[in-house]
Amino acid sequence: MNSKKALLLPKYQKKFDGIGENIKLARKRRKLTAEQVAERAGIHRATLHRVEKGDPAVAIGIYFNVLKVLNLEKDFYSIAGNDELGRKLQDLDLL
């Protein structure tokens, strides 16, 4: 199996680590086992482990499925929702 490793600067990997930890804590707060979440998300237990470790090489769709199982899909919808830089650039173009 040839898996590619996503290369990130350490400060960005820390952000992924935090996301993974948040997902793991959300699962535990709901008293769900890793096996239950993996099965409901349609993924292998090892893939859930990678999500909970903040692996950036895991497909974004898998992160979404896990969040959906935890009833946190609204968090997913807020990704890139506040595009402050884009709005400023757009406003400059309007001048």
C-alpha angles and dihedrals in degrees: 000000000000110000122180119222115222110229116220135167111255094251091056093045088055088058091053089046088055093049090051092049091049090052092048092050091048090053092049093047087057089050091236122148121231088246092055094050093044092050093047091047091049094239137115119265090244090057091053088052089055090050091051089050091052097246106182091201091069111101116259089234090063091052087051093051091051092048089049091054089052091047090243099116090119087070088058092053091060094063108123090355094128102055097173095160092048091051092050091050090048091050090051090053090053093057 
